[in-house]
Amino acid sequence: MSLLRSASVVSIFTLVSRVTGLARELLIASMFGASALTDAFNVAFRIPNLFRRLFAEGAFSQAFVPVLAASRAQHGDEATREVIDSVATALAWTVLALSVLGVLASPWLVWALASGLQQDARGYGAAVQMTRWMFPYIAFMSLVALSAGILNTWKRFAVPAATPVLLNVSVIAAAWLLSPWLAKQGVEAIYALPVGVMLGGFLQLALQIPALASLGLLPRLGLRPRAIQKAWTNPATLNILRLMGPALLGVGVAQISLLINTQIASHLAPGSVSWLTYADRLMEFPTAILGVALGAVLMPQLAAAKATGDSERYAAMLDWGLRLVLMLALPCAAALLVFSQPLVSVLYHYGAFTERDVQQTTLALTGYGVGLLGLVAIKVLAPGYYASQDIRTPVRIAVVVLVLTQILNVLLVPYLAHAGLALSIGLGALVNALWLLVGLMRRGSYKPQPGWWRFGLQVLLATGLLTGLLWFAAVQLPWVAMRQEAWLRIGWMGLVLLGSGVLYFGVLWATGLRLRTFLKR
């Protein structure tokens, strides 16, 4: 399967996931608005997600996928199946123990992440209870990350990309169906959301099992002490643990940044955590559809190219990925900078979501938009290091960027409040991406192929004209005032976005960029 086709498969399913995720956030915003209780849910959901990113999609995946791809390229499928069994056994028992500890330690975890929630006793208590209910979600998602790594290495991208849809559908169903029943019982309706999260985690894991079984790769978990000991002493497991050390530090840096930002936001005006969360949901569209899709596809293939010594193919894949990032992420960043208010208005401005919520979410989204190009580029550049089993370099960069981000928080938050937190993250992402790029070029791993200057000018010209059109539409139409005319507002949004797309790609075509030829590279 070609890189483009693989990335397209992942992007399509990721788009469905993000659309349903946005629907989830729209429903939550409409039903519950932005309040102490929505802050409580968002904090409670971030806690298991924090550990999931540490032990599953983050450090574990960064270490596991390159080792698995190298094992398959060098030793064949049979030896790799033994690696899968050993790693699955070690991971399963680890996350089981972690889940038990997390449930017991929920009050301390909530305090560590968002002590500012104590401004509202009801919100703080709700955060503790919801954390206890949702913490076992990490066990499901860690095993989902293991399964996704296996399937991606065998170039089966569809199932891992599709599974997040189940989480969103589960939360939507719980909010829609369970919330009214809880309210009738005298229980806060928002408690339906953690039930949906747990159901979604279970369904995601259940969907992976048939896909693994069809390839004969369903892990056999060791249950006896001797089997568990053997799993931990397997050379591949030890290699993954060795790589996870710096990877944990690297992912931990990002999570420490999230921890600090959430802690700061919890001490700002009630609703600040929710405003940032709603803006972040919109940011996930381009970062996931472009960055995550390309990263998931490129990681195993870059690792395989490195394992076989094919440096030319390795560099060519990176070059293709970076050009695609520039062509698609730059216009998205421009749209977030000049068209944030219309986007937030059309998507969120219903029910309990007020005009003030629109304004505050818009500010956060604009701050994130500054760094969108960096956030997406990191998803392509970092695998360039991981494929060489070099996790230390991105970690060192991430540590410096963390310090820079917190310095920016000190400077910006007193003036911009929660929007300062978003802007700090955006600026830090740009520095991170540029540093990763320079590092790859200095070591000779990546050399830009001919044609970059012409390509860059074509993209800049098209983006400039796109930005002008979006700015004009943003200031000429009363997006917030059209709340009672929802379908009219949606119709205008559709026309503006369609016209913007036609203008952007039309300019690229007129300046000589042939997309079909480019995508076939």
GIZIFEN-V827339 format. One record per residue. N is the residue number from 1. PHI is phi as a letter, one per 30 degrees, with the letter a starting at -180 (* if undefined). PSI is psi in whole degrees, 0 to 359 (* if undefined). BURIAL is 1 if it has 9 or more other C-alpha atoms within 8 Angstrom, else 0. Layout:
# GIZIFEN-V827339
n->N phi->PHI psi->PSI burial->BURIAL
n->N phi->PHI psi->PSI burial->BURIAL
This chain:
# GIZIFEN-V827339
n->1 phi->* psi->131 burial->0
n->2 phi->d psi->161 burial->0
n->3 phi->e psi->316 burial->0
n->4 phi->d psi->314 burial->0
n->5 phi->d psi->319 burial->0
n->6 phi->d psi->314 burial->1
n->7 phi->d psi->325 burial->1
n->8 phi->d psi->319 burial->1
n->9 phi->d psi->312 burial->1
n->10 phi->d psi->318 burial->1
n->11 phi->d psi->319 burial->1
n->12 phi->d psi->311 burial->1
n->13 phi->d psi->326 burial->1
n->14 phi->d psi->322 burial->1
n->15 phi->d psi->314 burial->1
n->16 phi->d psi->318 burial->1
n->17 phi->d psi->316 burial->1
n->18 phi->d psi->327 burial->1
n->19 phi->d psi->313 burial->0
n->20 phi->d psi->327 burial->1
n->21 phi->d psi->321 burial->1
n->22 phi->d psi->319 burial->1
n->23 phi->d psi->321 burial->1
n->24 phi->e psi->312 burial->1
n->25 phi->d psi->324 burial->1
n->26 phi->d psi->317 burial->1
n->27 phi->d psi->316 burial->1
n->28 phi->d psi->316 burial->1
n->29 phi->d psi->318 burial->1
n->30 phi->d psi->320 burial->1
n->31 phi->d psi->323 burial->0
n->32 phi->b psi->349 burial->1
n->33 phi->i psi->215 burial->1
n->34 phi->b psi->109 burial->1
n->35 phi->b psi->185 burial->1
n->36 phi->d psi->325 burial->1
n->37 phi->d psi->322 burial->1
n->38 phi->d psi->325 burial->1
n->39 phi->d psi->319 burial->1
n->40 phi->d psi->315 burial->1
n->41 phi->d psi->316 burial->1
n->42 phi->d psi->322 burial->1
n->43 phi->d psi->314 burial->1
n->44 phi->d psi->323 burial->1
n->45 phi->d psi->329 burial->1
n->46 phi->d psi->331 burial->0
n->47 phi->d psi->305 burial->1
n->48 phi->d psi->329 burial->1
n->49 phi->d psi->325 burial->1
n->50 phi->d psi->312 burial->1
n->51 phi->d psi->327 burial->1
n->52 phi->d psi->318 burial->1
n->53 phi->d psi->332 burial->1
n->54 phi->d psi->311 burial->1
n->55 phi->c psi->353 burial->1
n->56 phi->b psi->270 burial->1
n->57 phi->d psi->340 burial->1
n->58 phi->c psi->261 burial->1
n->59 phi->d psi->319 burial->1
n->60 phi->d psi->311 burial->1
n->61 phi->d psi->321 burial->1
n->62 phi->d psi->327 burial->1
n->63 phi->d psi->323 burial->1
n->64 phi->d psi->313 burial->1
n->65 phi->d psi->312 burial->1
n->66 phi->d psi->321 burial->1
n->67 phi->d psi->318 burial->1
n->68 phi->d psi->315 burial->1
n->69 phi->d psi->319 burial->1
n->70 phi->d psi->320 burial->1
n->71 phi->d psi->318 burial->1
n->72 phi->d psi->320 burial->1
n->73 phi->d psi->327 burial->1
n->74 phi->c psi->329 burial->0
n->75 phi->b psi->350 burial->1
n->76 phi->j psi->174 burial->1
n->77 phi->d psi->321 burial->0
n->78 phi->d psi->312 burial->0
n->79 phi->d psi->327 burial->1
n->80 phi->d psi->328 burial->1
n->81 phi->d psi->323 burial->1
n->82 phi->d psi->322 burial->0
n->83 phi->d psi->316 burial->1
n->84 phi->d psi->315 burial->1
n->85 phi->d psi->316 burial->1
n->86 phi->d psi->314 burial->1
n->87 phi->d psi->319 burial->1
n->88 phi->d psi->318 burial->1
n->89 phi->d psi->311 burial->1
n->90 phi->d psi->318 burial->1
n->91 phi->d psi->316 burial->1
n->92 phi->d psi->314 burial->1
n->93 phi->d psi->326 burial->0
n->94 phi->d psi->312 burial->0
n->95 phi->d psi->333 burial->1
n->96 phi->d psi->313 burial->1
n->97 phi->d psi->320 burial->0
n->98 phi->d psi->323 burial->0
n->99 phi->d psi->318 burial->1
n->100 phi->d psi->315 burial->1
n->101 phi->d psi->322 burial->0
n->102 phi->d psi->320 burial->1
n->103 phi->d psi->318 burial->1
n->104 phi->d psi->326 burial->0
n->105 phi->c psi->13 burial->0
n->106 phi->e psi->316 burial->1
n->107 phi->e psi->320 burial->0
n->108 phi->d psi->325 burial->0
n->109 phi->d psi->317 burial->1
n->110 phi->d psi->318 burial->1
n->111 phi->d psi->318 burial->0
n->112 phi->d psi->326 burial->0
n->113 phi->d psi->324 burial->1
n->114 phi->a psi->67 burial->1
n->115 phi->d psi->339 burial->1
n->116 phi->d psi->343 burial->1
n->117 phi->d psi->344 burial->1
n->118 phi->d psi->351 burial->0
n->119 phi->e psi->334 burial->0
n->120 phi->b psi->107 burial->0
n->121 phi->e psi->323 burial->0
n->122 phi->d psi->317 burial->0
n->123 phi->d psi->320 burial->1
n->124 phi->d psi->316 burial->1
n->125 phi->d psi->321 burial->0
n->126 phi->d psi->321 burial->1
n->127 phi->d psi->319 burial->1
n->128 phi->d psi->313 burial->1
n->129 phi->d psi->316 burial->1
n->130 phi->d psi->328 burial->1
n->131 phi->d psi->317 burial->1
n->132 phi->d psi->320 burial->1
n->133 phi->d psi->326 burial->1
n->134 phi->c psi->348 burial->1
n->135 phi->d psi->322 burial->1
n->136 phi->e psi->348 burial->1
n->137 phi->e psi->330 burial->1
n->138 phi->d psi->325 burial->1
n->139 phi->d psi->315 burial->1
n->140 phi->e psi->313 burial->1
n->141 phi->d psi->332 burial->1
n->142 phi->d psi->318 burial->1
n->143 phi->d psi->329 burial->1
n->144 phi->d psi->319 burial->1
n->145 phi->d psi->320 burial->1
n->146 phi->d psi->312 burial->1
n->147 phi->d psi->318 burial->1
n->148 phi->d psi->320 burial->1
n->149 phi->d psi->320 burial->1
n->150 phi->d psi->310 burial->1
n->151 phi->d psi->320 burial->1
n->152 phi->d psi->323 burial->1
n->153 phi->d psi->327 burial->1
n->154 phi->d psi->14 burial->0
n->155 phi->h psi->37 burial->0
n->156 phi->c psi->87 burial->1
n->157 phi->c psi->341 burial->1
n->158 phi->d psi->310 burial->1
n->159 phi->d psi->311 burial->1
n->160 phi->e psi->325 burial->1
n->161 phi->d psi->331 burial->1
n->162 phi->d psi->334 burial->1
n->163 phi->d psi->325 burial->1
n->164 phi->e psi->339 burial->1
n->165 phi->e psi->325 burial->1
n->166 phi->d psi->325 burial->1
n->167 phi->d psi->312 burial->1
n->168 phi->d psi->317 burial->1
n->169 phi->d psi->320 burial->1
n->170 phi->d psi->317 burial->1
n->171 phi->d psi->320 burial->1
n->172 phi->d psi->313 burial->1
n->173 phi->d psi->318 burial->1
n->174 phi->d psi->317 burial->1
n->175 phi->d psi->320 burial->1
n->176 phi->d psi->319 burial->0
n->177 phi->c psi->321 burial->0
n->178 phi->d psi->327 burial->1
n->179 phi->e psi->312 burial->1
n->180 phi->d psi->322 burial->1
n->181 phi->d psi->318 burial->1
n->182 phi->d psi->319 burial->1
n->183 phi->d psi->322 burial->1
n->184 phi->d psi->333 burial->0
n->185 phi->d psi->1 burial->0
n->186 phi->i psi->16 burial->0
n->187 phi->c psi->144 burial->0
n->188 phi->e psi->126 burial->0
n->189 phi->d psi->335 burial->1
n->190 phi->d psi->344 burial->1
n->191 phi->d psi->350 burial->1
n->192 phi->d psi->333 burial->1
n->193 phi->d psi->314 burial->1
n->194 phi->d psi->331 burial->1
n->195 phi->d psi->316 burial->1
n->196 phi->d psi->323 burial->1
n->197 phi->d psi->313 burial->1
n->198 phi->d psi->318 burial->1
n->199 phi->d psi->319 burial->1
n->200 phi->d psi->319 burial->1
n->201 phi->d psi->317 burial->1
n->202 phi->d psi->316 burial->1
n->203 phi->d psi->324 burial->1
n->204 phi->d psi->317 burial->1
n->205 phi->d psi->320 burial->1
n->206 phi->d psi->325 burial->0
n->207 phi->d psi->331 burial->1
n->208 phi->d psi->331 burial->1
n->209 phi->d psi->310 burial->1
n->210 phi->d psi->324 burial->0
n->211 phi->d psi->319 burial->1
n->212 phi->d psi->319 burial->1
n->213 phi->d psi->324 burial->1
n->214 phi->d psi->336 burial->0
n->215 phi->c psi->358 burial->0
n->216 phi->i psi->28 burial->0
n->217 phi->c psi->14 burial->1
n->218 phi->d psi->120 burial->0
n->219 phi->d psi->143 burial->0
n->220 phi->c psi->110 burial->0
n->221 phi->d psi->131 burial->1
n->222 phi->d psi->131 burial->1
n->223 phi->c psi->335 burial->0
n->224 phi->d psi->153 burial->0
n->225 phi->e psi->321 burial->0
n->226 phi->d psi->319 burial->0
n->227 phi->d psi->322 burial->1
n->228 phi->d psi->318 burial->1
n->229 phi->d psi->319 burial->0
n->230 phi->d psi->321 burial->1
n->231 phi->d psi->319 burial->1
n->232 phi->d psi->336 burial->1
n->233 phi->c psi->1 burial->0
n->234 phi->d psi->135 burial->1
n->235 phi->e psi->323 burial->0
n->236 phi->d psi->318 burial->1
n->237 phi->d psi->317 burial->1
n->238 phi->d psi->323 burial->1
n->239 phi->d psi->318 burial->1
n->240 phi->d psi->319 burial->1
n->241 phi->d psi->321 burial->1
n->242 phi->d psi->317 burial->0
n->243 phi->d psi->330 burial->1
n->244 phi->d psi->337 burial->1
n->245 phi->e psi->297 burial->0
n->246 phi->d psi->330 burial->1
n->247 phi->d psi->319 burial->1
n->248 phi->e psi->320 burial->1
n->249 phi->d psi->317 burial->1
n->250 phi->d psi->309 burial->1
n->251 phi->d psi->324 burial->1
n->252 phi->d psi->325 burial->1
n->253 phi->e psi->313 burial->1
n->254 phi->d psi->320 burial->1
n->255 phi->d psi->328 burial->1
n->256 phi->d psi->320 burial->0
n->257 phi->d psi->316 burial->1
n->258 phi->d psi->318 burial->0
n->259 phi->d psi->312 burial->1
n->260 phi->d psi->316 burial->1
n->261 phi->d psi->319 burial->1
n->262 phi->d psi->320 burial->1
n->263 phi->d psi->315 burial->1
n->264 phi->d psi->314 burial->1
n->265 phi->d psi->326 burial->1
n->266 phi->d psi->340 burial->1
n->267 phi->c psi->355 burial->1
n->268 phi->d psi->194 burial->1
n->269 phi->e psi->142 burial->0
n->270 phi->e psi->134 burial->1
n->271 phi->j psi->347 burial->1
n->272 phi->d psi->318 burial->1
n->273 phi->d psi->320 burial->1
n->274 phi->d psi->319 burial->1
n->275 phi->e psi->317 burial->1
n->276 phi->d psi->322 burial->1
n->277 phi->d psi->316 burial->1
n->278 phi->d psi->320 burial->1
n->279 phi->d psi->319 burial->1
n->280 phi->d psi->325 burial->1
n->281 phi->d psi->320 burial->1
n->282 phi->d psi->324 burial->1
n->283 phi->d psi->331 burial->1
n->284 phi->d psi->340 burial->1
n->285 phi->e psi->296 burial->1
n->286 phi->d psi->323 burial->1
n->287 phi->d psi->323 burial->1
n->288 phi->d psi->312 burial->1
n->289 phi->d psi->323 burial->1
n->290 phi->c psi->298 burial->1
n->291 phi->d psi->307 burial->1
n->292 phi->d psi->319 burial->1
n->293 phi->d psi->312 burial->1
n->294 phi->d psi->319 burial->1
n->295 phi->d psi->317 burial->1
n->296 phi->d psi->324 burial->1
n->297 phi->d psi->319 burial->1
n->298 phi->d psi->325 burial->1
n->299 phi->e psi->302 burial->1
n->300 phi->d psi->327 burial->1
n->301 phi->d psi->325 burial->0
n->302 phi->d psi->318 burial->1
n->303 phi->d psi->319 burial->1
n->304 phi->d psi->320 burial->1
n->305 phi->d psi->320 burial->1
n->306 phi->d psi->318 burial->1
n->307 phi->d psi->328 burial->1
n->308 phi->c psi->2 burial->0
n->309 phi->i psi->19 burial->0
n->310 phi->d psi->79 burial->1
n->311 phi->d psi->330 burial->1
n->312 phi->d psi->316 burial->0
n->313 phi->d psi->321 burial->0
n->314 phi->e psi->311 burial->1
n->315 phi->d psi->323 burial->1
n->316 phi->d psi->322 burial->1
n->317 phi->d psi->318 burial->1
n->318 phi->d psi->317 burial->1
n->319 phi->d psi->315 burial->1
n->320 phi->d psi->316 burial->1
n->321 phi->d psi->319 burial->1
n->322 phi->d psi->322 burial->1
n->323 phi->d psi->320 burial->0
n->324 phi->d psi->322 burial->0
n->325 phi->d psi->311 burial->1
n->326 phi->d psi->315 burial->1
n->327 phi->d psi->326 burial->1
n->328 phi->c psi->329 burial->1
n->329 phi->d psi->327 burial->1
n->330 phi->d psi->313 burial->1
n->331 phi->d psi->328 burial->1
n->332 phi->d psi->318 burial->1
n->333 phi->d psi->317 burial->1
n->334 phi->d psi->320 burial->1
n->335 phi->d psi->319 burial->1
n->336 phi->d psi->330 burial->1
n->337 phi->d psi->323 burial->1
n->338 phi->c psi->351 burial->1
n->339 phi->b psi->21 burial->1
n->340 phi->d psi->315 burial->1
n->341 phi->d psi->314 burial->1
n->342 phi->e psi->319 burial->1
n->343 phi->d psi->311 burial->1
n->344 phi->d psi->319 burial->1
n->345 phi->d psi->311 burial->1
n->346 phi->d psi->325 burial->1
n->347 phi->d psi->324 burial->0
n->348 phi->c psi->339 burial->1
n->349 phi->d psi->71 burial->1
n->350 phi->b psi->161 burial->1
n->351 phi->h psi->235 burial->1
n->352 phi->d psi->357 burial->1
n->353 phi->d psi->113 burial->1
n->354 phi->c psi->173 burial->1
n->355 phi->d psi->324 burial->0
n->356 phi->d psi->321 burial->0
n->357 phi->d psi->322 burial->1
n->358 phi->d psi->313 burial->1
n->359 phi->d psi->315 burial->1
n->360 phi->d psi->322 burial->1
n->361 phi->d psi->323 burial->1
n->362 phi->d psi->316 burial->1
n->363 phi->d psi->316 burial->1
n->364 phi->d psi->317 burial->1
n->365 phi->d psi->322 burial->1
n->366 phi->d psi->319 burial->1
n->367 phi->d psi->315 burial->1
n->368 phi->d psi->322 burial->1
n->369 phi->d psi->331 burial->1
n->370 phi->e psi->323 burial->1
n->371 phi->c psi->13 burial->1
n->372 phi->e psi->315 burial->1
n->373 phi->e psi->319 burial->1
n->374 phi->d psi->318 burial->1
n->375 phi->d psi->319 burial->1
n->376 phi->d psi->317 burial->1
n->377 phi->d psi->325 burial->1
n->378 phi->e psi->324 burial->1
n->379 phi->d psi->339 burial->1
n->380 phi->c psi->321 burial->1
n->381 phi->d psi->318 burial->1
n->382 phi->d psi->317 burial->1
n->383 phi->e psi->337 burial->1
n->384 phi->d psi->329 burial->1
n->385 phi->d psi->315 burial->1
n->386 phi->d psi->325 burial->1
n->387 phi->d psi->333 burial->1
n->388 phi->c psi->8 burial->1
n->389 phi->h psi->33 burial->1
n->390 phi->c psi->98 burial->0
n->391 phi->c psi->343 burial->1
n->392 phi->d psi->320 burial->1
n->393 phi->d psi->309 burial->0
n->394 phi->e psi->330 burial->1
n->395 phi->d psi->314 burial->1
n->396 phi->e psi->318 burial->1
n->397 phi->d psi->317 burial->1
n->398 phi->d psi->324 burial->1
n->399 phi->d psi->315 burial->1
n->400 phi->d psi->319 burial->0
n->401 phi->d psi->324 burial->1
n->402 phi->e psi->313 burial->1
n->403 phi->d psi->316 burial->0
n->404 phi->d psi->317 burial->1
n->405 phi->d psi->318 burial->1
n->406 phi->d psi->327 burial->1
n->407 phi->d psi->317 burial->0
n->408 phi->d psi->323 burial->1
n->409 phi->e psi->316 burial->1
n->410 phi->d psi->323 burial->0
n->411 phi->d psi->325 burial->0
n->412 phi->c psi->322 burial->1
n->413 phi->d psi->321 burial->1
n->414 phi->e psi->335 burial->0
n->415 phi->c psi->325 burial->0
n->416 phi->c psi->359 burial->0
n->417 phi->h psi->228 burial->1
n->418 phi->d psi->332 burial->1
n->419 phi->d psi->331 burial->1
n->420 phi->d psi->325 burial->1
n->421 phi->d psi->316 burial->1
n->422 phi->d psi->318 burial->1
n->423 phi->d psi->322 burial->1
n->424 phi->d psi->318 burial->1
n->425 phi->d psi->317 burial->1
n->426 phi->d psi->313 burial->1
n->427 phi->d psi->320 burial->1
n->428 phi->d psi->323 burial->1
n->429 phi->d psi->322 burial->1
n->430 phi->d psi->316 burial->1
n->431 phi->d psi->316 burial->1
n->432 phi->e psi->311 burial->1
n->433 phi->d psi->316 burial->1
n->434 phi->d psi->320 burial->1
n->435 phi->d psi->316 burial->1
n->436 phi->d psi->318 burial->1
n->437 phi->d psi->313 burial->1
n->438 phi->d psi->321 burial->0
n->439 phi->d psi->316 burial->0
n->440 phi->d psi->323 burial->1
n->441 phi->d psi->321 burial->1
n->442 phi->d psi->324 burial->0
n->443 phi->d psi->357 burial->0
n->444 phi->i psi->6 burial->0
n->445 phi->d psi->329 burial->1
n->446 phi->b psi->127 burial->1
n->447 phi->b psi->119 burial->0
n->448 phi->e psi->134 burial->0
n->449 phi->d psi->162 burial->0
n->450 phi->e psi->150 burial->0
n->451 phi->j psi->3 burial->0
n->452 phi->d psi->320 burial->0
n->453 phi->d psi->312 burial->0
n->454 phi->d psi->316 burial->0
n->455 phi->d psi->315 burial->1
n->456 phi->d psi->318 burial->0
n->457 phi->d psi->322 burial->0
n->458 phi->d psi->314 burial->1
n->459 phi->d psi->318 burial->1
n->460 phi->d psi->317 burial->0
n->461 phi->d psi->312 burial->1
n->462 phi->d psi->321 burial->1
n->463 phi->d psi->322 burial->1
n->464 phi->d psi->315 burial->0
n->465 phi->d psi->321 burial->1
n->466 phi->d psi->316 burial->1
n->467 phi->d psi->319 burial->1
n->468 phi->d psi->317 burial->0
n->469 phi->d psi->315 burial->1
n->470 phi->d psi->321 burial->1
n->471 phi->d psi->316 burial->1
n->472 phi->d psi->315 burial->0
n->473 phi->d psi->325 burial->1
n->474 phi->d psi->322 burial->1
n->475 phi->c psi->341 burial->0
n->476 phi->d psi->338 burial->0
n->477 phi->c psi->139 burial->0
n->478 phi->d psi->74 burial->0
n->479 phi->e psi->316 burial->1
n->480 phi->d psi->320 burial->1
n->481 phi->d psi->342 burial->0
n->482 phi->d psi->22 burial->1
n->483 phi->e psi->320 burial->1
n->484 phi->d psi->351 burial->0
n->485 phi->c psi->63 burial->0
n->486 phi->e psi->314 burial->1
n->487 phi->d psi->327 burial->0
n->488 phi->d psi->317 burial->0
n->489 phi->d psi->319 burial->1
n->490 phi->d psi->320 burial->1
n->491 phi->d psi->316 burial->0
n->492 phi->d psi->319 burial->0
n->493 phi->d psi->315 burial->1
n->494 phi->d psi->316 burial->0
n->495 phi->d psi->317 burial->0
n->496 phi->d psi->315 burial->1
n->497 phi->d psi->321 burial->0
n->498 phi->d psi->314 burial->0
n->499 phi->d psi->322 burial->0
n->500 phi->d psi->317 burial->1
n->501 phi->d psi->317 burial->0
n->502 phi->d psi->317 burial->0
n->503 phi->d psi->312 burial->1
n->504 phi->d psi->305 burial->1
n->505 phi->d psi->334 burial->1
n->506 phi->d psi->319 burial->0
n->507 phi->d psi->319 burial->1
n->508 phi->e psi->316 burial->1
n->509 phi->d psi->318 burial->1
n->510 phi->d psi->332 burial->0
n->511 phi->d psi->4 burial->0
n->512 phi->j psi->4 burial->0
n->513 phi->d psi->115 burial->1
n->514 phi->c psi->108 burial->0
n->515 phi->e psi->321 burial->0
n->516 phi->d psi->317 burial->0
n->517 phi->d psi->319 burial->0
n->518 phi->d psi->314 burial->0
n->519 phi->d psi->337 burial->0
n->520 phi->d psi->358 burial->0
n->521 phi->e psi->* burial->0
